Amino acid sequence: MKKILLSFLLVALFQHMYAQHSIIPAPVNYESTDAVFALDNSVSLNIATGDQQVQRHAELFQSFLKNNGIDVAVQTKKTEKTIIVSLLKKENPTLGSEGYTLSVDEKTITISANKAAGIFNGFQTLQQLVPTELETAARINIGGCEIIDYPRFGWRGLMMDVSRHFFSVDEVKAYIDKMAEYKFNVFHWHLTDDEGWRIEIKSLPKLTEVGAWRVERNGRFGENRPYPKEGEKATYGGFYTQEQIKDIVKYASERNVTIVPEIDFPGHSMAVLAAYPELSTKKEAKFVNPGSKFAEWPGNGTFKMLIENTLNPADEKVYEFVDKVFTEVAQLFPGQYIHMGGDECYHGYWDEDPAVQKFMKKNKIKDSHELQSYFVKRVEKIVSSKGKKMIGWDEILEGGLADGAAVMSWRGMKGGIEAAKMEHEVVMTPTTFAYLDYTQGDKSVENAIYASLSLEKSYSFEPIPDEVDPKYILGGQGNLWTEVIPNLPYAFYMTYPRAFALTETFWSPKEKKNWDSFINRTETHFSKFDAANTSISKAVLEPIISIYKEGDKLMCALKNNAQNTDIYYTIDNTYPVQFGQKYTAPFEIPAGDLSLRTQTFRSNKPLGRALLIHRTELEKRVKK
Ligand code: ACM
């Protein structure tokens, strides 16, 4: 009896802790009360500070309400029902620079913080308290609560690659809008790559006249995208003017988002070399890559670039070029960090070039790793001479890490661990948890890429490895590479809901993370995205198929990670799936020309997509 009582109490406690809100990322402390605040046109917004950023954040909140049919006036006197926003006179050290308290009672909503960033985050939480189904009503009932909230990490990033696909200013802003709603605060802007240079550099005009444009190709990157034909016009692409960049920087800052620009050197530089071929060893004319295959990856971690896409580290002119680029980049972006790339740099052209070899001998550089390190250290000096801190992908560790450089660990956590042990700052963004271009669901229904990453796996990300001093881990980031992401709706589809998992990892206390609570809250946010006509991936609701052999039998197990669902299936090419065979235990897939057809249901309504996979495909899934 005692045990039953205890479980009952635990369930009640769990429900009290989690079931009462759908906030993502989960706040540090949330207590619900019985109060209800009726938000309607009679409510006023009282901004008890002259802080310009707070004023701007309040205006954004006003527009949010207006879009939901509610007009609140900003005024200084207290009305019967008021939303009071104030900066704390005496700092609350617990809240730090981005934390806030939010209290909702019958007559008053109060948001307080040490800094404007905290107020912004408080507004985002308040927006999430608006029930989805009432978002267009003339009155919104907000459930009473007391929230104390602050982030676990200071770097909560999303990276967007605008080189493989060019996103317009409005599209970039839309991406920033969404990330800010979920309390991400770093937008890592991957501005340059082999497939296009996207930032105006006034002292180097050919970077955008030539480097921003490629011949138009559609479909998958790789073998099926032919190289440019003789005389073919480069018509696909674009770039951001410096005025547009300033506008986006300001737009982001009004949403508590700092932009980290990435200029990827010395590899990934085919677009640079299309404009200025003299910066390579061969000095041969190049083109901006239209997504054609130009590298070989034998699968043992090595690679070979069939076209030179690296800057020549032995040429002083290259450093003059890099200096010009970073002079203008540093002036455009007020944030502390500049990302210099450094990843996947092929050294073959350096190894073959007599002038490079002579340079190495003269400078006592023993191999190409040290040569890359020499380059990175020179770049670090250039970046720090502009008053900025340099960050790079974990390859910048190879051959010796530059003093003061921060490391973005992407090939697992290893590079980050090594850098943190050397007392360098680290941002954790491993492929295994944080690569948003990887597919989310069953491969039979996804736009193929070379790897997959489920929502559950993203949610299990822990950015601080046991063996390092946590103070070196600035935080983490999700990366959206866009080889297979040619438009904004698909960028959202690929980013969310995994970005929910990441933001909760980067914001919420580690001990607060709870999958059951998270998946329930995620489902509420599916409705919010549906209401905004934005389609994000619901693959997490679909069956997860495991195929294995039991003797000669081909066996199939099905599950999913959402609650209160049933999975139905057929294995005889027939419909209907629903009310057919309900999955209860692993079953045999008999031999024959047949397919597995399966889907998840809740209360007899389908969730997610129906999956249809032929037996021959299923057979290929058996682990050897
Ligand atoms: C990377 O994914 N090449 C950083």
Residues whose N, C-alpha, C, O or C-beta is under 5 A from the ligand:
A	BS01	ACM	D343 W393 W410
